Amino acid sequence: MRILVVEDNSGMQRMLDRVLKKSGYDVTVVSDGEAAVHRMRENNYFAVISDLKLPGIDGLAVLKAAKQADERTITIIITAFGSVETAVQAMKDGADDFLTKPFDTNLLLMQLEKGRQRYQLLNENALLRDASVFSGDMPVVIGNSPVFQPILDQIQRVGPLDSAVLLQGESGTGKEILARMIHALSHRRQRHFVAINCAAIPHDLLENELFGHERGAFTGADRRKPGKFELADGGTVFLDEIGDMAPALQAKVLRFLQEKQFERVGGNATLTVNVRVIAATNRNLKEHVRSGQFREDLFYRLSVFPIEIPPLRDRPEDITLLVDHFLDHFRREFRKSNLRLGPQTLDRLIRYSWPGNVRELQNCIERAAILTPDGIIRTEHIAVNPVRDVKMVDLQSIPMDGSLQDVMSAVRYTIEKKLISETLKRNGWNRSQSARDLGINYKTLLHKIKEFGIE
């Protein structure tokens, strides 16, 4: 952790530099307040230790500048001219401690250790205010079908490692749950798992969200703000919908993955953090690479260990297990201990294609649990229709070269585009109604309209 020492006495400089470096800190020493303020504009410091009497800007001004730059910074004032009045003023100005020369260096190290714990607590509080942060136990993953078991085996193998993982699959297949499972299996499990939806944040704000900003970087930036990469140091960052990231930001994320280094928006200081990155997408990134929408070098950096998650329609054996899990959950949540399926209900659920995958199934069971007056979920409570009137797709339009996965992706792409286009036309381009008919949420429909170029 970085510490800035502001001291004009050369003997005291050497002593503090030696003691702090011996304790494992990265130490920078300057002789006056102006140099200290300049350094704080360029670098991030865990703690600032400053003499009170300095040439030019005094120690209290240095302290204020440190707190303005980053309110988490631990500030300690040292002086040979200590008095109660001076100590009180320093504390009023935000000093975390006040030491009178000569002082016991062990006392200084104790204060820094206490400050380090407070610094980490502030980081954790900043993260915990965000609903995207996960710090729990192993998430519940349901599935024992032949196509899903290999996925769990792959996760068990890659989880304990630090390799980058790319989760690919349709919306609603549980990519974030599996990413949390990877995190829970890793040596980082005691640190935070931070999820960021790259499609939900405007492109011009996503860089700030990831890397943070410096004071004065833009209008309204009245203080330094750390980004998610910095706050998640030691943990895992989950970049969901990575395929929606703008090309300019892709280059910065690539550099971060290669070097674990970045600069905040509006800053020049290079920061280094240690996080694992797991990415996910419902897009065909290979197609996006070929079309120039996604950087090839970033794709290969992210997909060190790619995992393709099958849609729910390819794992019908798991529907019964998932339904039982959701029923058990909603029995507790809605206090309906007798909640169960009626005759023919499970058959209808199994025969449905579930374009919204596991998320759609969960929403369907939740809605049915609300509607049933006696706890028995009957077919009329299930808002799905297994029979779909989908016209045949012209297979001549689908390229038959490449791997089976590439061909099946092209088939799925063609069918989805056709089904969404016909549903929109049938509903007079009413997107809300079309999303309900397709069994997907409104935002997913908007993404697919954009992806397929439907007009």
N, C-alpha and C positions, 0 to 999 in steps of 0.2 A: 504494500500500500504506500502511496506517495505522501511525503510530508515536506512542507515548505518551512524552512527556518529563516527568520528575518532577524539578523543580529549584526551589529557593527563592530563588536569586539572580536578580534581574530582568535584569541584564546578560547573564548566561549563558542565560537563557530566550530573550531576543531573538536572540542569536547562533545558538543551535541551531535556533530556529524559522525564521530566515532561510535558513540553510545547507541544512537538510533540505527545506524547501519548494522551494528553487531546484533541488534534485536530483529533484524530482517526487514527494516523499512527502506524504501527507496527515497533518498534524501536529496533535496535541492537547497542550497544555502545562498542567500543574497544579503547585501549589506545595508540596503535602505528601503524605505517604503515604496518609492516609485518603482523600483525594480520588482518588488513583491507584487504590486498591483498588475504590472505588465505580465509577470509569470502566471498570475491567476487568470488572466484573460486567455492565455494560450493553453493552460494545462488544468487538469482536475486534481485536486489534492484532498486526501482524506482528512488531513489536519494541517493547521497553520500555527506554528509556534513563533511568537513575535516579541521582541524587546519592546518595552513601552516607550523609551526615549530613543528616537531614531533621527538621522538627518532628514530634513524635509518632512514628509508625511510621518506622523507618529504611529505608535502601535495601535491606538484605538481606531484610527482611520483605516489601518490595514485590516483590523478585525471586521469593521463594517463592510469593507470591500469583499472580504472572504465570504461573509454571510449573504451579501447581495448576489455574489456569483453562484453560490450553492449553499442553501440553508442547512444542508446536512454536514457541512464541513465543521470539524472539531477545532475550536480556537482556544489557544492557551497564551496568556500574557505573562511575560517574565520581566522583572525589573529589580534594580538594586535600590530603588527609591520607593519602597512599598509603604503604603499607608492605608488606613481603613477607608478613607474617602476615595482614594484611587481604585481600590479593589471593588468598592460598591459601584463606582462609575463604570468600570470594566464589565461587571456583571450585568448592569443595566443595558450596556451596549451589546450584550449577547455573548460575552466571553463564557466559555465552558469551565475555565479554571484560571486561577491567578497564583503565580509562584514568585516568591521573593528570593533573590540571589543572596548568598549561595543556597542552593536547594539540593536535596537528595535526588539523584537521577532515578533511583528506584521509584520514588514518588511520581516523577514525570512519566515513567513507563507504566505505572499503575493507572494513571489518569488516561493515558493513551489507550490502554487495553479496555478500560471502561467506555471510552469514547468509541472504540472500534465496535463494541457490542451495540452501542446506541446507533451508530452509523448503519450497521446491518439491520437493526430493527426498523429504522426509518425506511430502508429499502424494501423490507418485507411488507411494511404497512402500505407503502405506495403500490406494491403489487397486489396485496390482498383487497384493496379497494376496487380492483379490476376483476369482474366476474370471469374473465378468460383465464385466470390463474388457478391451477390445480395443485394441491399439495397433500393429496389424500393417499389412501391405500390402493392396492391393485384394483382397477376397475373390473366390473363384471362383464365378461365377454361370453356370449351364448352361441353355441354352434358345434355340432359334431358330424356334419355332413362330409362326404368324401372330398368335396371341393374346398371346404373351409378348413379342415384339419391341417392341410399343408401350410396354410397361412399362419396358423397358430404356431406350428413347428418353426417356421422361418422367424417369427417374432421372438420365440424363445432363444434362438441362436444369435440373433443380432442385438437383442435387448441389452445384454451386459457390455457390449462394445461401445465405442464412440463413433462408429461409422455413420455417415449421413444416410438417411432412409427416405425414399420417395414412395408414398402411398398413392396408388392410382385406383380410381373406381368411381362409379356414378354417385351422384348426390344421395345422401341418406344411407350409405352402406356401412357407416360407422368408422370412418377414417380417423376422426379425433379420438374415439374410444381406444382404437388400436394404438394410436400415437401415445396416449397416456399409459397404455400397457407397456410399451417399449420403455418409456421413462421410468415406470415403477420397477422394471427389471434391471435398471442400470445402477451404477454406483452413484448417480446423481439424484437418486430418489428422495434424499433428504432435502434437496434444494427444490426450487420452483419449476413447474411446468407452465410456460406462458404461451397461450394460443393467440395468434393474430390472423384475422381473416383479411387477406389481401384484397378481396373483392368488395368488402364492406366499407373500406376506408378510401376516400378520394385519393387519387394518385399523388396530388400535391401535398397531402398530409401524411401519407404513409411513410415517407422518408423520416419525417420528424418523429413519428410513432416508433420507428425501429431504432433510430440513432440518437434521438434527443436533439436539443438545440442549446445554443449559447445565449446569454443575455444580450438583447439588442439584435438578434438574428433577423427579426421581422417585427412589424408593428404589434405591440402587445406582449412581446417576449421580454418581460421585466426582470426575469431571473433565469438562471441556467436550469434546464430540465433534462434529467437523464432519460434515455430511451429504453425500450424493452430489452434490447440486447445487453445493455449495461446493468439494468436492474436484475436480470436473470442470470448474472454471472455465477458460474458453477452449476447451473441447471440446464434445462432443455427449452428451446424455443420451437414452437410448432407454427410453420408458415402454411396456413390453409389457403386453398385456391391460389397457389403460386403462379398458375398459368395466367392470371389476370394482372400480374405485376407489369408496370410500364417498363419499356426497354432501358430507359436511362437509369432507373433504380436497379434493374437487373445487374448492371455492371458494378454497382456499389456493393450489392449483396454478394456477387461473385468474389470481389476482392476480400470481403469479410470472411467468406468461407475459406479462402486460400490462406489468409494471413492472420485471421482472428483480430484484425485491427480495423478501426474506422475513425472518422471525425464527426463530431456533432454538426448539425446544420448551423452555419455561420461561424464555425470554429476552425482553428488550425492545428490544435493539439491532437496527436494521434493516440487513441486509447486502445488498450488491449484487454479483451475479456475471454473467458473460457466457457463457451456454451456449446451444447450439441444442437444441431439443427435437423429437424424432421419436417419434410415438406409433403403437401398433399395436393391433388388436383383431380377434378372430374373431366378434364380435357385430355385430348390426345396430344401430349407434348411433342411427340415425334413429328406429328403433322405440323404443329406450330413451329418447330425448328426448321422443317423443310420450307415453310411459307415465310420464314424470316421474322415471325412474331415472338419467338423465344430464342435466347442465345444458346447456341449449341454447347459452348464451354460450360455455361451454368447448368444446363441439363445434365451433362455428364458428372459435374461436381455434386449435384443433388442426388443423382440416381446411382450412387455407389452400391446401394442395396435396394433395388426396386421391388415393390410388392404390389401385385395386382389383386384387388379385392373383388370377389365375384358379386354380382347383383343377387338380390334375394330370389328372383325367379329361377336362378341356377342352383339354388340350395333349398328346394321345397321341404326337404327333410327337417330343416331347422325351424320351419314356421311354427310347428306344434310347441317346440321348446321356448321359442320367443313369446308366443301367446301365453303360455303358462307363466313365464317370467313377468310379463306386463300385467296379467290378471292379479298375480300376487302383489305387485307394486300398488295397483289401484285399489285392491282390497284394503290395504293399510291407509292409503292416502284419502280415499273417499269413505272409509269406515263402513264398507259393505262386505262383511265377512262371508256372505253367501254368493258373491260374484262368481259366475261360471258361464260356460257356453251352453246354449240350447242345441237341440237336434239340428243337423245339417249345417250349423254355423261354421264349424271347423272346415267342413268340406268346401264351403264357399271361400273361406280364407285361403285354403291351399290352392284352389283353382284360379285365383286371381293372380295377375302378372306382377303387381306391385312396382309400378314405374318409379315410385318414391322410396322404394326399398324399406329398410328397417324403420326409418323415421316415419314413413307413411303408415306402416303397420302399427306402430306405437300410437300414433294419433288416432287411428281408426278404433283401436281398443279403448282408448281414453274417451272418445266421443260416445261409443256404445255403452261404456260403464256409466256415463252421465245420463244417457237416455233411458236405460232400463229401470222400470219402477220397482221390480221385484228381485233384481240381482241376476236374472237370467238373460243373457245376451242372445237374442234371436236374430234370424237373418234380416228382419226388417230394421234392426238397429245397426247393421253393417252397411256403410255407405260406399260399397264397391260392387261392381258388376263384373263377374268373370268373363262375360261374353263381350268381346270387342269386335266391332265392325271395321276391320282394317283391311283396305284393299291391298292386293299383292304388290310387292315392290319389284321393279324391273331390275333383275339381277345383272342384266347386261351393263348397267351403269356402275357396277361395283368392280373395282380392280381385283383380279384373282391371283395377283403375284404377291410375293412376300410371305411372311410367317402366318400361321393360323391366327395368332393374336391380332396381327395387322388387318387381316381380312375380316375377322369378326368385329373389330372396331369399326371398320368401314360399313359393315352391314348394320351394326347398331346405330351408327351416325345417320345412315340413310333412312332407316325405319323411324327413328326419333324425329328427324326433320319432317318426314311425311306426316306422321301422326300429329305432331304439334301444329303444322300448317293447316291440316284438314280440320282439327278441333277449333282453331282460331277462326277459320272461315265459317264453320258451322255456327259459331257463337257470335258472328258479326264483329269479330276482333275484340270481343269483350275478354280482356286478359284475366280478370278475377274469376269469371265463370269457367274459362278454359283451364285455369290452374286447378279448380275444383274437379272438373271432369277428368283431368289427367292424373289426379291424385298426387300433385306436387304443390309445394308452396309457391306463392306469388313471385318471390325473389328468384327462385330456381327457374321459373318460367322466363323471367326477364333475361337471365343469363343465357338460357338456351336460345331465345329469340336472337340475341346478339351474336352468339356463337355460330348459329346456322345462317345468319344474315337474312332472316325471314322478314319480308316487308308486305 
